[in-house]
Amino acid sequence: MNKKVIIVFILALGLQFVTSCNTNCRCSPVRDIYYTNSGVTVKNLDSKLPVPFVTTSKIIAGANYGIQIELQIQQLVRRKQNVNWGLIQSAYACSCIGDNYLAKESILSVEIFSNNDFSSDYPKNTDLSSLFKIKANNSTTTIEEHTKLINNHKYGYPNLFYGGVFLQVKPSVSSKHEFKIRITLSDGRILEGKTTEVELT
């Protein structure tokens, strides 16, 4: 008798597992969600620290220095996936396709400036963005290339600069810098944010 009960239970469990991926997800229709970039905040990064590398230290090794660029957005809506309870939670057995996020404007450029002379070739208030690169998937790419990649994708998730841009060359003139990020959008708006002053050793 007990064996029959166990067999019935196993069959019911297996049926629940199979059907959960087919009928229990009850995914909502995929939506196109439009958002607009409304501002930017920036923070100093030290790549020697655990992810996300954010630091309030005033002294950072130049080889480890980066800037976190966080875009502030509006009109972004998130949809929670439906969870149905049964012998097996469908959330573990299947997953719904996420919504599509579409920016209302593209990013024309990302510029980086310092309040002090960086080198003889880069006096203060000249664009330093070519000296920074984005690290992703064990490789690096320039800010310009990364910006083009973002704009070429129809669907994207906001804050694709959030992981940080990292300095490739140490300063040779002044070691203390307060960096300003300037992002120009296709609708003509300019978003700016500043780091706190940091000494690069």
PEUR-V494589 format. One record per residue. N is the residue number from 1. PSI is psi in degrees with one decimal (* if undefined). NEAR is the number of other ideal C-beta (glycine too) atoms within 12 Angstrom. Layout:
# PEUR-V494589
n={N	N}
psi={PSI	PSI}
near={NEAR	NEAR}
This chain:
# PEUR-V494589
n={1	2	3	4	5	6	7	8	9	10	11	12	13	14	15	16	17	18	19	20	21	22	23	24	25	26	27	28	29	30	31	32	33	34	35	36	37	38	39	40	41	42	43	44	45	46	47	48	49	50	51	52	53	54	55	56	57	58	59	60	61	62	63	64	65	66	67	68	69	70	71	72	73	74	75	76	77	78	79	80	81	82	83	84	85	86	87	88	89	90	91	92	93	94	95	96	97	98	99	100	101	102	103	104	105	106	107	108	109	110	111	112	113	114	115	116	117	118	119	120	121	122	123	124	125	126	127	128	129	130	131	132	133	134	135	136	137	138	139	140	141	142	143	144	145	146	147	148	149	150	151	152	153	154	155	156	157	158	159	160	161	162	163	164	165	166	167	168	169	170	171	172	173	174	175	176	177	178	179	180	181	182	183	184	185	186	187	188	189	190	191	192	193	194	195	196	197	198	199	200	201}
psi={-44.9	-35.2	-39.3	-40.5	-44.0	-42.3	-43.7	-41.9	-42.4	-42.2	-42.0	-40.1	-43.3	-40.2	-40.7	-39.2	-43.9	-45.5	-21.6	-33.6	-18.5	-35.6	-22.0	-9.3	-43.3	50.2	139.2	156.8	142.0	131.5	148.5	117.0	117.6	141.5	160.6	142.6	123.4	-11.8	178.0	139.1	146.4	149.0	152.6	143.3	149.2	110.7	-9.5	-12.5	163.9	151.6	134.2	20.1	-1.1	137.1	153.2	6.3	143.9	-7.3	122.6	141.1	133.0	-34.3	-17.9	-0.1	138.7	172.4	126.4	126.7	110.9	112.9	132.2	132.7	158.9	159.2	33.0	127.7	135.1	140.0	129.3	137.7	138.4	136.3	123.7	131.7	139.3	-155.1	-30.5	135.3	125.2	-21.7	-28.1	-24.9	-23.5	169.6	149.4	152.0	135.0	164.8	161.4	131.2	126.1	122.8	139.8	-17.4	153.6	166.1	118.3	-40.1	154.3	115.5	150.7	128.3	156.2	152.4	-3.4	162.6	130.6	-44.3	179.5	-27.8	-17.8	78.9	168.7	149.0	20.1	153.1	124.3	8.9	-26.9	-13.8	-1.3	148.9	157.8	132.0	127.4	132.2	47.6	22.6	168.1	152.7	154.3	160.1	-39.6	-45.2	-40.6	-38.5	-42.3	-41.1	-43.1	-46.3	-24.7	-14.6	127.2	-44.5	137.7	163.7	139.0	162.6	45.9	1.0	2.0	-31.5	-16.9	153.2	137.0	136.3	135.2	-16.7	130.5	148.3	147.0	-4.2	-89.1	142.9	-15.1	130.1	142.4	112.6	141.8	130.4	130.7	118.7	120.8	127.5	160.0	-18.1	8.4	-12.5	151.7	126.0	133.4	147.6	152.3	145.8	165.6	160.2	138.4	144.3	123.3	119.5	*}
near={7	8	9	10	11	12	13	14	15	15	15	17	18	16	19	24	22	19	20	26	22	15	17	28	23	17	24	16	11	15	19	19	24	21	26	24	38	22	22	34	26	35	31	39	37	31	29	17	21	10	15	18	26	25	26	16	23	18	20	36	24	29	17	25	41	42	46	33	43	29	32	22	29	17	18	23	17	16	19	12	22	17	20	23	13	21	21	22	20	27	21	19	24	24	17	23	15	19	24	20	29	25	33	22	26	26	37	22	24	42	31	41	30	36	22	26	21	34	22	11	15	27	19	21	19	21	25	35	34	22	32	39	29	32	25	20	8	6	11	21	24	22	37	23	21	31	29	18	19	34	22	13	18	12	21	29	21	31	26	30	41	28	26	37	44	34	38	25	20	22	32	17	19	23	23	24	38	26	42	31	38	27	38	23	26	19	17	10	20	22	32	23	30	24	38	24	22	35	21	35	18}
